[in-house]
């Protein structure tokens, strides 16, 4: 729930920016041409993304724009004029045996 931006890193790996309370980035991998997929890596909660949305890739690095869309629904907030782009640091999820 809350998946926003996504990027196909390579034929068998998809990265998703998830906001709406999760505010993390997840990587899914497939071994059967997307007939099924497993969660293979994630960023840490401590990375503190702020409504991550759009993803891009530079070399092997994944970068995400913090969209701050929460400011659009808060009538007391002044919407940001500048947005941060943040490198995703992924922690691998061990494969289940």
N, CA, C and O atoms as a CHARMM CRD file, in Angstrom:
* protein
*
  388
    1    1 UNK  N      0.84500  -1.18900   0.00000 PROA 1      0.00000
    2    1 UNK  CA     0.00000   0.00000   0.00000 PROA 1      0.00000
    3    1 UNK  C      0.88500   1.24500   0.00000 PROA 1      0.00000
    4    1 UNK  O      1.90300   1.29900   0.68900 PROA 1      0.00000
    5    2 UNK  N      0.48700   2.22100  -0.76800 PROA 2      0.00000
    6    2 UNK  CA     1.19100   3.48600  -0.79600 PROA 2      0.00000
    7    2 UNK  C      2.32600   3.55700  -1.79300 PROA 2      0.00000
    8    2 UNK  O      3.07400   4.53500  -1.80600 PROA 2      0.00000
    9    3 UNK  N      2.47300   2.52500  -2.64400 PROA 3      0.00000
   10    3 UNK  CA     3.54600   2.57500  -3.64400 PROA 3      0.00000
   11    3 UNK  C      3.29500   3.75600  -4.57500 PROA 3      0.00000
   12    3 UNK  O      2.17900   3.95800  -5.05200 PROA 3      0.00000
   13    4 UNK  N      4.32800   4.51600  -4.82200 PROA 4      0.00000
   14    4 UNK  CA     4.20000   5.70700  -5.65700 PROA 4      0.00000
   15    4 UNK  C      5.12200   5.55300  -6.85400 PROA 4      0.00000
   16    4 UNK  O      4.69200   5.08400  -7.90700 PROA 4      0.00000
   17    5 UNK  N      6.37900   5.94000  -6.70900 PROA 5      0.00000
   18    5 UNK  CA     7.32100   5.82800  -7.81000 PROA 5      0.00000
   19    5 UNK  C      7.90600   4.42800  -7.89400 PROA 5      0.00000
   20    5 UNK  O      7.99600   3.71400  -6.89600 PROA 5      0.00000
   21    6 UNK  N      8.30100   4.05100  -9.10500 PROA 6      0.00000
   22    6 UNK  CA     8.97700   2.76500  -9.28300 PROA 6      0.00000
   23    6 UNK  C      9.94300   2.86700 -10.43700 PROA 6      0.00000
   24    6 UNK  O      9.77600   3.66600 -11.35800 PROA 6      0.00000
   25    7 UNK  N     10.97900   2.01500 -10.35500 PROA 7      0.00000
   26    7 UNK  CA    11.98100   1.96600 -11.40500 PROA 7      0.00000
   27    7 UNK  C     12.42300   0.52100 -11.56200 PROA 7      0.00000
   28    7 UNK  O     12.67500  -0.17800 -10.58000 PROA 7      0.00000
   29    8 UNK  N     12.51300   0.08900 -12.80400 PROA 8      0.00000
   30    8 UNK  CA    12.99800  -1.25000 -13.10100 PROA 8      0.00000
   31    8 UNK  C     14.51500  -1.13800 -13.20500 PROA 8      0.00000
   32    8 UNK  O     15.04200  -0.66800 -14.21300 PROA 8      0.00000
   33    9 UNK  N     15.21500  -1.57500 -12.15200 PROA 9      0.00000
   34    9 UNK  CA    16.67500  -1.44000 -12.09600 PROA 9      0.00000
   35    9 UNK  C     17.35000  -2.28000 -13.16700 PROA 9      0.00000
   36    9 UNK  O     18.29100  -1.84200 -13.83000 PROA 9      0.00000
   37   10 UNK  N     16.85200  -3.47500 -13.31700 PROA 10     0.00000
   38   10 UNK  CA    17.34900  -4.43900 -14.28500 PROA 10     0.00000
   39   10 UNK  C     16.18800  -5.38600 -14.54600 PROA 10     0.00000
   40   10 UNK  O     15.17800  -5.29400 -13.84800 PROA 10     0.00000
   41   11 UNK  N     16.28000  -6.28800 -15.51300 PROA 11     0.00000
   42   11 UNK  CA    15.11500  -7.11700 -15.84700 PROA 11     0.00000
   43   11 UNK  C     14.47800  -7.86600 -14.67900 PROA 11     0.00000
   44   11 UNK  O     13.27500  -8.12800 -14.71800 PROA 11     0.00000
   45   12 UNK  N     15.22200  -8.21300 -13.66200 PROA 12     0.00000
   46   12 UNK  CA    14.64400  -8.97300 -12.54900 PROA 12     0.00000
   47   12 UNK  C     14.56300  -8.22900 -11.23800 PROA 12     0.00000
   48   12 UNK  O     14.36800  -8.85300 -10.19500 PROA 12     0.00000
   49   13 UNK  N     14.71000  -6.89600 -11.25400 PROA 13     0.00000
   50   13 UNK  CA    14.67600  -6.13800  -9.99200 PROA 13     0.00000
   51   13 UNK  C     13.89000  -4.84300 -10.16600 PROA 13     0.00000
   52   13 UNK  O     14.16400  -4.05300 -11.06900 PROA 13     0.00000
   53   14 UNK  N     12.91300  -4.63900  -9.29200 PROA 14     0.00000
   54   14 UNK  CA    12.05900  -3.46000  -9.30100 PROA 14     0.00000
   55   14 UNK  C     12.20100  -2.74400  -7.96000 PROA 14     0.00000
   56   14 UNK  O     12.16300  -3.38100  -6.90700 PROA 14     0.00000
   57   15 UNK  N     12.36200  -1.42800  -7.99600 PROA 15     0.00000
   58   15 UNK  CA    12.45100  -0.63100  -6.77100 PROA 15     0.00000
   59   15 UNK  C     11.20700   0.23300  -6.66900 PROA 15     0.00000
   60   15 UNK  O     10.81000   0.87400  -7.64200 PROA 15     0.00000
   61   16 UNK  N     10.58300   0.25300  -5.47700 PROA 16     0.00000
   62   16 UNK  CA     9.34900   1.00200  -5.22600 PROA 16     0.00000
   63   16 UNK  C      9.55400   2.02600  -4.12000 PROA 16     0.00000
   64   16 UNK  O     10.10100   1.70000  -3.06600 PROA 16     0.00000
   65   17 UNK  N      9.12100   3.25400  -4.34900 PROA 17     0.00000
   66   17 UNK  CA     9.05600   4.25700  -3.29100 PROA 17     0.00000
   67   17 UNK  C      7.65800   4.16000  -2.69800 PROA 17     0.00000
   68   17 UNK  O      6.66100   4.25400  -3.41400 PROA 17     0.00000
   69   18 UNK  N      7.59300   3.97500  -1.40100 PROA 18     0.00000
   70   18 UNK  CA     6.30400   3.79800  -0.71600 PROA 18     0.00000
   71   18 UNK  C      6.15200   4.90000   0.32400 PROA 18     0.00000
   72   18 UNK  O      6.98600   5.05700   1.21500 PROA 18     0.00000
   73   19 UNK  N      5.05800   5.66600   0.18900 PROA 19     0.00000
   74   19 UNK  CA     4.79900   6.72500   1.16300 PROA 19     0.00000
   75   19 UNK  C      3.49800   6.42700   1.89600 PROA 19     0.00000
   76   19 UNK  O      3.12000   5.26300   2.02600 PROA 19     0.00000
   77   20 UNK  N      2.81900   7.44200   2.36900 PROA 20     0.00000
   78   20 UNK  CA     1.55000   7.23400   3.06700 PROA 20     0.00000
   79   20 UNK  C      1.71600   6.56400   4.42200 PROA 20     0.00000
   80   20 UNK  O      0.89900   5.73200   4.81700 PROA 20     0.00000
   81   21 UNK  N      2.77600   6.93000   5.13100 PROA 21     0.00000
   82   21 UNK  CA     2.99200   6.36300   6.45600 PROA 21     0.00000
   83   21 UNK  C      4.14600   5.38900   6.51000 PROA 21     0.00000
   84   21 UNK  O      4.77900   5.24900   7.55600 PROA 21     0.00000
   85   22 UNK  N      4.44200   4.70200   5.40200 PROA 22     0.00000
   86   22 UNK  CA     5.58700   3.79000   5.37800 PROA 22     0.00000
   87   22 UNK  C      6.88600   4.55000   5.15900 PROA 22     0.00000
   88   22 UNK  O      7.86300   4.33700   5.87700 PROA 22     0.00000
   89   23 UNK  N      6.90000   5.42700   4.17900 PROA 23     0.00000
   90   23 UNK  CA     8.04300   6.28500   3.86900 PROA 23     0.00000
   91   23 UNK  C      9.36500   5.51200   3.80100 PROA 23     0.00000
   92   23 UNK  O     10.34700   5.86700   4.45300 PROA 23     0.00000
   93   24 UNK  N      9.36100   4.45200   2.99700 PROA 24     0.00000
   94   24 UNK  CA    10.55000   3.62900   2.79400 PROA 24     0.00000
   95   24 UNK  C     10.64900   3.27500   1.31900 PROA 24     0.00000
   96   24 UNK  O      9.73000   3.53300   0.54200 PROA 24     0.00000
   97   25 UNK  N     11.76500   2.68600   0.94700 PROA 25     0.00000
   98   25 UNK  CA    11.96000   2.20600  -0.41000 PROA 25     0.00000
   99   25 UNK  C     12.20000   0.70200  -0.33700 PROA 25     0.00000
  100   25 UNK  O     12.97300   0.22700   0.49500 PROA 25     0.00000
  101   26 UNK  N     11.53900  -0.03500  -1.20600 PROA 26     0.00000
  102   26 UNK  CA    11.62800  -1.48900  -1.21200 PROA 26     0.00000
  103   26 UNK  C     12.14100  -1.97400  -2.55600 PROA 26     0.00000
  104   26 UNK  O     11.86200  -1.36500  -3.58900 PROA 26     0.00000
  105   27 UNK  N     12.88700  -3.06500  -2.54500 PROA 27     0.00000
  106   27 UNK  CA    13.30000  -3.70300  -3.78900 PROA 27     0.00000
  107   27 UNK  C     12.68400  -5.09700  -3.85200 PROA 27     0.00000
  108   27 UNK  O     12.74100  -5.86900  -2.89500 PROA 27     0.00000
  109   28 UNK  N     12.09500  -5.39200  -5.00400 PROA 28     0.00000
  110   28 UNK  CA    11.51200  -6.71200  -5.27000 PROA 28     0.00000
  111   28 UNK  C     12.33900  -7.37300  -6.36600 PROA 28     0.00000
  112   28 UNK  O     12.81600  -6.70400  -7.28300 PROA 28     0.00000
  113   29 UNK  N     12.50500  -8.68200  -6.26700 PROA 29     0.00000
  114   29 UNK  CA    13.19100  -9.42100  -7.32200 PROA 29     0.00000
  115   29 UNK  C     12.32700 -10.59400  -7.75500 PROA 29     0.00000
  116   29 UNK  O     11.48600 -11.08900  -7.00400 PROA 29     0.00000
  117   30 UNK  N     12.56000 -11.02400  -8.99400 PROA 30     0.00000
  118   30 UNK  CA    11.82400 -12.15100  -9.55500 PROA 30     0.00000
  119   30 UNK  C     12.79900 -13.11500 -10.21300 PROA 30     0.00000
  120   30 UNK  O     13.85700 -12.71900 -10.70400 PROA 30     0.00000
  121   31 UNK  N     12.43000 -14.35200 -10.21200 PROA 31     0.00000
  122   31 UNK  CA    13.20900 -15.37300 -10.91900 PROA 31     0.00000
  123   31 UNK  C     12.35500 -16.06400 -11.96800 PROA 31     0.00000
  124   31 UNK  O     12.81300 -17.00000 -12.62300 PROA 31     0.00000
  125   32 UNK  N     11.09700 -15.60500 -12.13700 PROA 32     0.00000
  126   32 UNK  CA    10.19200 -16.24200 -13.10300 PROA 32     0.00000
  127   32 UNK  C      9.46900 -15.22200 -13.98400 PROA 32     0.00000
  128   32 UNK  O      8.28200 -15.36500 -14.27700 PROA 32     0.00000
  129   33 UNK  N     10.21300 -14.18000 -14.40200 PROA 33     0.00000
  130   33 UNK  CA     9.67600 -13.16000 -15.30100 PROA 33     0.00000
  131   33 UNK  C      8.41900 -12.48300 -14.74300 PROA 33     0.00000
  132   33 UNK  O      7.46200 -12.23800 -15.47800 PROA 33     0.00000
  133   34 UNK  N      8.42800 -12.18700 -13.46300 PROA 34     0.00000
  134   34 UNK  CA     7.37200 -11.46800 -12.75700 PROA 34     0.00000
  135   34 UNK  C      6.08100 -12.26900 -12.59100 PROA 34     0.00000
  136   34 UNK  O      5.01700 -11.69600 -12.35900 PROA 34     0.00000
  137   35 UNK  N      6.17600 -13.59700 -12.70900 PROA 35     0.00000
  138   35 UNK  CA     5.04400 -14.43700 -12.32200 PROA 35     0.00000
  139   35 UNK  C      4.86100 -14.37200 -10.81200 PROA 35     0.00000
  140   35 UNK  O      3.75100 -14.51400 -10.30000 PROA 35     0.00000
  141   36 UNK  N      5.97500 -14.15500 -10.10500 PROA 36     0.00000
  142   36 UNK  CA     5.98200 -13.94800  -8.65600 PROA 36     0.00000
  143   36 UNK  C      7.20000 -13.08800  -8.32900 PROA 36     0.00000
  144   36 UNK  O      8.09800 -12.92500  -9.15500 PROA 36     0.00000
  145   37 UNK  N      7.22000 -12.55200  -7.13600 PROA 37     0.00000
  146   37 UNK  CA     8.34700 -11.71800  -6.71100 PROA 37     0.00000
  147   37 UNK  C      8.51800 -11.84300  -5.20900 PROA 37     0.00000
  148   37 UNK  O      7.58600 -12.20800  -4.49100 PROA 37     0.00000
  149   38 UNK  N      9.72500 -11.53400  -4.74100 PROA 38     0.00000
  150   38 UNK  CA    10.00500 -11.53600  -3.30700 PROA 38     0.00000
  151   38 UNK  C     10.62900 -10.19800  -2.92300 PROA 38     0.00000
  152   38 UNK  O     11.29200  -9.54800  -3.73000 PROA 38     0.00000
  153   39 UNK  N     10.40400  -9.80800  -1.68400 PROA 39     0.00000
  154   39 UNK  CA    11.04500  -8.61700  -1.13800 PROA 39     0.00000
  155   39 UNK  C     12.50800  -8.97300  -0.89900 PROA 39     0.00000
  156   39 UNK  O     12.81200  -9.89300  -0.14000 PROA 39     0.00000
  157   40 UNK  N     13.41000  -8.24300  -1.54800 PROA 40     0.00000
  158   40 UNK  CA    14.82800  -8.58900  -1.44000 PROA 40     0.00000
  159   40 UNK  C     15.65500  -7.57700  -0.65000 PROA 40     0.00000
  160   40 UNK  O     16.72400  -7.92100  -0.14400 PROA 40     0.00000
  161   41 UNK  N     15.17600  -6.32500  -0.53400 PROA 41     0.00000
  162   41 UNK  CA    15.91600  -5.30800   0.21900 PROA 41     0.00000
  163   41 UNK  C     14.96700  -4.16400   0.56400 PROA 41     0.00000
  164   41 UNK  O     13.92300  -3.98600  -0.06400 PROA 41     0.00000
  165   42 UNK  N     15.35700  -3.39700   1.57700 PROA 42     0.00000
  166   42 UNK  CA    14.57100  -2.24400   1.99900 PROA 42     0.00000
  167   42 UNK  C     15.47800  -1.20300   2.62900 PROA 42     0.00000
  168   42 UNK  O     16.57200  -1.52300   3.09300 PROA 42     0.00000
  169   43 UNK  N     15.02700   0.03400   2.64500 PROA 43     0.00000
  170   43 UNK  CA    15.73300   1.07500   3.38100 PROA 43     0.00000
  171   43 UNK  C     15.29700   0.98100   4.84100 PROA 43     0.00000
  172   43 UNK  O     14.31200   0.31500   5.16200 PROA 43     0.00000
  173   44 UNK  N     16.02100   1.63700   5.70200 PROA 44     0.00000
  174   44 UNK  CA    15.69600   1.62900   7.12400 PROA 44     0.00000
  175   44 UNK  C     14.76900   2.78400   7.47900 PROA 44     0.00000
  176   44 UNK  O     14.79400   3.82500   6.82300 PROA 44     0.00000
  177   45 UNK  N     13.96500   2.60900   8.49800 PROA 45     0.00000
  178   45 UNK  CA    13.08300   3.67800   8.97500 PROA 45     0.00000
  179   45 UNK  C     13.91400   4.89400   9.38800 PROA 45     0.00000
  180   45 UNK  O     13.47100   6.03100   9.23400 PROA 45     0.00000
  181   46 UNK  N     15.10600   4.65700   9.90600 PROA 46     0.00000
  182   46 UNK  CA    15.98400   5.74000  10.35400 PROA 46     0.00000
  183   46 UNK  C     16.42200   6.65900   9.21800 PROA 46     0.00000
  184   46 UNK  O     16.92200   7.75400   9.47200 PROA 46     0.00000
  185   47 UNK  N     16.24200   6.22700   7.95900 PROA 47     0.00000
  186   47 UNK  CA    16.63300   7.06900   6.82500 PROA 47     0.00000
  187   47 UNK  C     15.73700   8.29000   6.67600 PROA 47     0.00000
  188   47 UNK  O     16.12200   9.26300   6.02900 PROA 47     0.00000
  189   48 UNK  N     14.56300   8.25100   7.26000 PROA 48     0.00000
  190   48 UNK  CA    13.64500   9.39100   7.34000 PROA 48     0.00000
  191   48 UNK  C     13.31700  10.04200   6.00200 PROA 48     0.00000
  192   48 UNK  O     13.59400  11.22100   5.78500 PROA 48     0.00000
  193   49 UNK  N     12.73200   9.26800   5.12500 PROA 49     0.00000
  194   49 UNK  CA    12.22400   9.83500   3.88600 PROA 49     0.00000
  195   49 UNK  C     10.95800  10.61900   4.20500 PROA 49     0.00000
  196   49 UNK  O     10.23800  10.27300   5.14200 PROA 49     0.00000
  197   50 UNK  N     10.68100  11.66500   3.44400 PROA 50     0.00000
  198   50 UNK  CA     9.48800  12.47800   3.64600 PROA 50     0.00000
  199   50 UNK  C      8.59300  12.37000   2.41500 PROA 50     0.00000
  200   50 UNK  O      8.70300  13.15400   1.47300 PROA 50     0.00000
  201   51 UNK  N      7.70800  11.37900   2.44800 PROA 51     0.00000
  202   51 UNK  CA     6.83100  11.06600   1.31700 PROA 51     0.00000
  203   51 UNK  C      7.64900  10.84900   0.03700 PROA 51     0.00000
  204   51 UNK  O      7.54700  11.62500  -0.91300 PROA 51     0.00000
  205   52 UNK  N      8.46000   9.78600   0.02700 PROA 52     0.00000
  206   52 UNK  CA     9.26300   9.50700  -1.17000 PROA 52     0.00000
  207   52 UNK  C      8.36400   9.24100  -2.36300 PROA 52     0.00000
  208   52 UNK  O      7.33800   8.57000  -2.24200 PROA 52     0.00000
  209   53 UNK  N      8.75500   9.77300  -3.52900 PROA 53     0.00000
  210   53 UNK  CA     7.88600   9.64300  -4.69400 PROA 53     0.00000
  211   53 UNK  C      8.66000   9.16300  -5.91600 PROA 53     0.00000
  212   53 UNK  O      8.64400   7.97400  -6.23600 PROA 53     0.00000
  213   54 UNK  N      9.32100  10.05900  -6.57900 PROA 54     0.00000
  214   54 UNK  CA     9.97400   9.75200  -7.84400 PROA 54     0.00000
  215   54 UNK  C     11.35600   9.14700  -7.61300 PROA 54     0.00000
  216   54 UNK  O     12.12200   9.62300  -6.77600 PROA 54     0.00000
  217   55 UNK  N     11.66400   8.08900  -8.36900 PROA 55     0.00000
  218   55 UNK  CA    12.97000   7.43200  -8.27200 PROA 55     0.00000
  219   55 UNK  C     13.76100   7.64500  -9.54900 PROA 55     0.00000
  220   55 UNK  O     13.19200   7.79900 -10.63000 PROA 55     0.00000
  221   56 UNK  N     15.08700   7.65100  -9.41400 PROA 56     0.00000
  222   56 UNK  CA    15.97000   7.66100 -10.57800 PROA 56     0.00000
  223   56 UNK  C     17.21200   6.85300 -10.22900 PROA 56     0.00000
  224   56 UNK  O     17.48300   6.57300  -9.06100 PROA 56     0.00000
  225   57 UNK  N     17.94600   6.49200 -11.24400 PROA 57     0.00000
  226   57 UNK  CA    19.13400   5.66400 -11.05400 PROA 57     0.00000
  227   57 UNK  C     20.33700   6.38900 -11.63600 PROA 57     0.00000
  228   57 UNK  O     20.25700   6.97200 -12.71700 PROA 57     0.00000
  229   58 UNK  N     21.44900   6.35100 -10.91800 PROA 58     0.00000
  230   58 UNK  CA    22.71400   6.90200 -11.39200 PROA 58     0.00000
  231   58 UNK  C     23.77200   5.84500 -11.12600 PROA 58     0.00000
  232   58 UNK  O     24.15100   5.61300  -9.97800 PROA 58     0.00000
  233   59 UNK  N     24.24300   5.21300 -12.17300 PROA 59     0.00000
  234   59 UNK  CA    25.15600   4.08100 -11.98700 PROA 59     0.00000
  235   59 UNK  C     24.42300   2.97100 -11.26200 PROA 59     0.00000
  236   59 UNK  O     23.37800   2.51000 -11.72100 PROA 59     0.00000
  237   60 UNK  N     24.95200   2.54800 -10.15300 PROA 60     0.00000
  238   60 UNK  CA    24.30300   1.51400  -9.34200 PROA 60     0.00000
  239   60 UNK  C     23.44100   2.10900  -8.23200 PROA 60     0.00000
  240   60 UNK  O     22.75700   1.37100  -7.52400 PROA 60     0.00000
  241   61 UNK  N     23.46400   3.41600  -8.07100 PROA 61     0.00000
  242   61 UNK  CA    22.75300   4.08200  -6.97600 PROA 61     0.00000
  243   61 UNK  C     21.31600   4.42000  -7.36600 PROA 61     0.00000
  244   61 UNK  O     21.03200   4.78400  -8.50700 PROA 61     0.00000
  245   62 UNK  N     20.41900   4.29000  -6.38900 PROA 62     0.00000
  246   62 UNK  CA    19.02100   4.69200  -6.53900 PROA 62     0.00000
  247   62 UNK  C     18.81400   5.95500  -5.70300 PROA 62     0.00000
  248   62 UNK  O     19.18500   6.00900  -4.53100 PROA 62     0.00000
  249   63 UNK  N     18.21900   6.95500  -6.32500 PROA 63     0.00000
  250   63 UNK  CA    17.94000   8.22500  -5.66000 PROA 63     0.00000
  251   63 UNK  C     16.43000   8.46100  -5.66200 PROA 63     0.00000
  252   63 UNK  O     15.74100   8.06300  -6.60200 PROA 63     0.00000
  253   64 UNK  N     15.92100   9.10000  -4.62400 PROA 64     0.00000
  254   64 UNK  CA    14.48900   9.35300  -4.50100 PROA 64     0.00000
  255   64 UNK  C     14.25500  10.81700  -4.14300 PROA 64     0.00000
  256   64 UNK  O     15.01300  11.41300  -3.37800 PROA 64     0.00000
  257   65 UNK  N     13.18300  11.39000  -4.71400 PROA 65     0.00000
  258   65 UNK  CA    12.79400  12.73700  -4.35200 PROA 65     0.00000
  259   65 UNK  C     11.79900  12.64600  -3.19800 PROA 65     0.00000
  260   65 UNK  O     10.82900  11.88900  -3.25800 PROA 65     0.00000
  261   66 UNK  N     12.04700  13.41400  -2.16400 PROA 66     0.00000
  262   66 UNK  CA    11.12400  13.51900  -1.04500 PROA 66     0.00000
  263   66 UNK  C     10.08200  14.57300  -1.40800 PROA 66     0.00000
  264   66 UNK  O     10.36400  15.77100  -1.38900 PROA 66     0.00000
  265   67 UNK  N      8.87600  14.11500  -1.73900 PROA 67     0.00000
  266   67 UNK  CA     7.84800  15.00100  -2.29500 PROA 67     0.00000
  267   67 UNK  C      7.13200  15.86700  -1.26600 PROA 67     0.00000
  268   67 UNK  O      6.55300  16.89100  -1.62800 PROA 67     0.00000
  269   68 UNK  N      7.15600  15.48300   0.00100 PROA 68     0.00000
  270   68 UNK  CA     6.49400  16.24600   1.06400 PROA 68     0.00000
  271   68 UNK  C      5.01300  16.48600   0.76800 PROA 68     0.00000
  272   68 UNK  O      4.48300  17.54700   1.09800 PROA 68     0.00000
  273   69 UNK  N      4.34600  15.52100   0.15300 PROA 69     0.00000
  274   69 UNK  CA     2.93200  15.71400  -0.20300 PROA 69     0.00000
  275   69 UNK  C      2.04000  15.88800   1.01300 PROA 69     0.00000
  276   69 UNK  O      0.90800  16.35500   0.88000 PROA 69     0.00000
  277   70 UNK  N      2.51800  15.52700   2.19000 PROA 70     0.00000
  278   70 UNK  CA     1.74600  15.76600   3.40900 PROA 70     0.00000
  279   70 UNK  C      1.45600  17.25000   3.59000 PROA 70     0.00000
  280   70 UNK  O      0.45300  17.60600   4.20900 PROA 70     0.00000
  281   71 UNK  N      2.30900  18.12300   3.06600 PROA 71     0.00000
  282   71 UNK  CA     2.09300  19.56400   3.18300 PROA 71     0.00000
  283   71 UNK  C      0.90600  20.04000   2.34500 PROA 71     0.00000
  284   71 UNK  O      0.32200  21.08600   2.63000 PROA 71     0.00000
  285   72 UNK  N      0.55600  19.28500   1.32800 PROA 72     0.00000
  286   72 UNK  CA    -0.56500  19.68200   0.47200 PROA 72     0.00000
  287   72 UNK  C     -1.92200  19.44100   1.13000 PROA 72     0.00000
  288   72 UNK  O     -2.90100  20.10900   0.79500 PROA 72     0.00000
  289   73 UNK  N     -1.98400  18.49800   2.05600 PROA 73     0.00000
  290   73 UNK  CA    -3.26200  18.19200   2.70300 PROA 73     0.00000
  291   73 UNK  C     -3.40400  18.87400   4.05800 PROA 73     0.00000
  292   73 UNK  O     -4.46800  18.80800   4.67400 PROA 73     0.00000
  293   74 UNK  N     -2.35300  19.52300   4.52700 PROA 74     0.00000
  294   74 UNK  CA    -2.38800  20.23400   5.80400 PROA 74     0.00000
  295   74 UNK  C     -2.66600  21.71000   5.51300 PROA 74     0.00000
  296   74 UNK  O     -1.80600  22.41600   4.98600 PROA 74     0.00000
  297   75 UNK  N     -3.86700  22.17100   5.85800 PROA 75     0.00000
  298   75 UNK  CA    -4.26100  23.54300   5.53800 PROA 75     0.00000
  299   75 UNK  C     -3.42700  24.58300   6.29600 PROA 75     0.00000
  300   75 UNK  O     -3.43600  25.75700   5.92700 PROA 75     0.00000
  301   76 UNK  N     -2.71500  24.17800   7.33700 PROA 76     0.00000
  302   76 UNK  CA    -1.88200  25.10900   8.09800 PROA 76     0.00000
  303   76 UNK  C     -0.43200  25.12400   7.61200 PROA 76     0.00000
  304   76 UNK  O      0.34800  25.97400   8.03900 PROA 76     0.00000
  305   77 UNK  N     -0.07000  24.21700   6.74800 PROA 77     0.00000
  306   77 UNK  CA     1.31600  24.13200   6.27700 PROA 77     0.00000
  307   77 UNK  C      1.55400  25.03600   5.07400 PROA 77     0.00000
  308   77 UNK  O      0.66800  25.24900   4.24600 PROA 77     0.00000
  309   78 UNK  N      2.74600  25.54800   5.00400 PROA 78     0.00000
  310   78 UNK  CA     3.16700  26.30400   3.82600 PROA 78     0.00000
  311   78 UNK  C      3.91300  25.31300   2.94000 PROA 78     0.00000
  312   78 UNK  O      4.95100  24.79000   3.34400 PROA 78     0.00000
  313   79 UNK  N      3.40000  25.04400   1.73200 PROA 79     0.00000
  314   79 UNK  CA     4.05900  24.05700   0.86800 PROA 79     0.00000
  315   79 UNK  C      5.51700  24.42600   0.57200 PROA 79     0.00000
  316   79 UNK  O      5.84600  25.58900   0.33800 PROA 79     0.00000
  317   80 UNK  N      6.35800  23.43000   0.58700 PROA 80     0.00000
  318   80 UNK  CA     7.78700  23.62600   0.33400 PROA 80     0.00000
  319   80 UNK  C      8.02800  24.12500  -1.08600 PROA 80     0.00000
  320   80 UNK  O      7.28100  23.80500  -2.01000 PROA 80     0.00000
  321   81 UNK  N      9.06900  24.90100  -1.23600 PROA 81     0.00000
  322   81 UNK  CA     9.48400  25.36400  -2.55800 PROA 81     0.00000
  323   81 UNK  C     10.72300  24.60600  -3.01900 PROA 81     0.00000
  324   81 UNK  O     11.08400  24.66000  -4.19500 PROA 81     0.00000
  325   82 UNK  N     11.36900  23.90800  -2.10800 PROA 82     0.00000
  326   82 UNK  CA    12.55900  23.13000  -2.42600 PROA 82     0.00000
  327   82 UNK  C     12.33400  21.70200  -1.93600 PROA 82     0.00000
  328   82 UNK  O     11.68500  21.47000  -0.91700 PROA 82     0.00000
  329   83 UNK  N     12.88000  20.76800  -2.67900 PROA 83     0.00000
  330   83 UNK  CA    12.71900  19.36300  -2.35000 PROA 83     0.00000
  331   83 UNK  C     14.07800  18.69100  -2.33000 PROA 83     0.00000
  332   83 UNK  O     14.97100  19.03600  -3.10300 PROA 83     0.00000
  333   84 UNK  N     14.21900  17.73300  -1.44100 PROA 84     0.00000
  334   84 UNK  CA    15.47900  17.00600  -1.30500 PROA 84     0.00000
  335   84 UNK  C     15.45800  15.74500  -2.14900 PROA 84     0.00000
  336   84 UNK  O     14.42500  15.09200  -2.29600 PROA 84     0.00000
  337   85 UNK  N     16.61000  15.41800  -2.69600 PROA 85     0.00000
  338   85 UNK  CA    16.78800  14.13800  -3.34700 PROA 85     0.00000
  339   85 UNK  C     17.76700  13.36800  -2.46000 PROA 85     0.00000
  340   85 UNK  O     18.79800  13.89800  -2.04500 PROA 85     0.00000
  341   86 UNK  N     17.43200  12.13200  -2.18300 PROA 86     0.00000
  342   86 UNK  CA    18.14600  11.35500  -1.17900 PROA 86     0.00000
  343   86 UNK  C     18.53400   9.99000  -1.73900 PROA 86     0.00000
  344   86 UNK  O     17.73600   9.33500  -2.40900 PROA 86     0.00000
  345   87 UNK  N     19.75200   9.57200  -1.46200 PROA 87     0.00000
  346   87 UNK  CA    20.23700   8.27200  -1.92100 PROA 87     0.00000
  347   87 UNK  C     19.61800   7.16300  -1.06900 PROA 87     0.00000
  348   87 UNK  O     19.57600   7.25400   0.15700 PROA 87     0.00000
  349   88 UNK  N     19.14600   6.12500  -1.73600 PROA 88     0.00000
  350   88 UNK  CA    18.60400   4.97200  -1.02600 PROA 88     0.00000
  351   88 UNK  C     19.72000   4.02900  -0.62500 PROA 88     0.00000
  352   88 UNK  O     20.49700   3.58500  -1.47100 PROA 88     0.00000
  353   89 UNK  N     19.80400   3.72100   0.65700 PROA 89     0.00000
  354   89 UNK  CA    20.76700   2.75000   1.17200 PROA 89     0.00000
  355   89 UNK  C     19.94900   1.52200   1.56300 PROA 89     0.00000
  356   89 UNK  O     19.09900   1.59800   2.45000 PROA 89     0.00000
  357   90 UNK  N     20.19900   0.40500   0.91300 PROA 90     0.00000
  358   90 UNK  CA    19.35800  -0.76900   1.07500 PROA 90     0.00000
  359   90 UNK  C     19.98800  -1.81600   1.98600 PROA 90     0.00000
  360   90 UNK  O     21.19200  -2.06800   1.94500 PROA 90     0.00000
  361   91 UNK  N     19.13500  -2.41500   2.80600 PROA 91     0.00000
  362   91 UNK  CA    19.53800  -3.52600   3.65200 PROA 91     0.00000
  363   91 UNK  C     18.91700  -4.78400   3.03900 PROA 91     0.00000
  364   91 UNK  O     17.69400  -4.86900   2.91900 PROA 91     0.00000
  365   92 UNK  N     19.74100  -5.75600   2.65200 PROA 92     0.00000
  366   92 UNK  CA    19.19200  -6.98600   2.05500 PROA 92     0.00000
  367   92 UNK  C     18.30000  -7.75300   3.02800 PROA 92     0.00000
  368   92 UNK  O     18.56100  -7.78300   4.23100 PROA 92     0.00000
  369   93 UNK  N     17.26600  -8.35900   2.50900 PROA 93     0.00000
  370   93 UNK  CA    16.37500  -9.22500   3.28100 PROA 93     0.00000
  371   93 UNK  C     16.85700 -10.66300   3.04100 PROA 93     0.00000
  372   93 UNK  O     16.94600 -11.09700   1.89200 PROA 93     0.00000
  373   94 UNK  N     17.16400 -11.39600   4.10000 PROA 94     0.00000
  374   94 UNK  CA    17.62700 -12.77800   3.89200 PROA 94     0.00000
  375   94 UNK  C     16.56700 -13.62300   3.19200 PROA 94     0.00000
  376   94 UNK  O     15.37500 -13.50100   3.47200 PROA 94     0.00000
  377   95 UNK  N     17.01800 -14.48200   2.27800 PROA 95     0.00000
  378   95 UNK  CA    16.11900 -15.37500   1.56700 PROA 95     0.00000
  379   95 UNK  C     15.63400 -16.46800   2.50700 PROA 95     0.00000
  380   95 UNK  O     16.40300 -17.00800   3.30300 PROA 95     0.00000
  381   96 UNK  N     14.34600 -16.78700   2.40500 PROA 96     0.00000
  382   96 UNK  CA    13.78100 -17.88000   3.19400 PROA 96     0.00000
  383   96 UNK  C     14.17600 -19.20000   2.53900 PROA 96     0.00000
  384   96 UNK  O     14.19400 -19.32900   1.31500 PROA 96     0.00000
  385   97 UNK  N     14.48400 -20.15300   3.36900 PROA 97     0.00000
  386   97 UNK  CA    14.87200 -21.46900   2.84300 PROA 97     0.00000
  387   97 UNK  C     13.71200 -22.42100   2.83400 PROA 97     0.00000
  388   97 UNK  O     13.86100 -23.57200   2.42200 PROA 97     0.00000
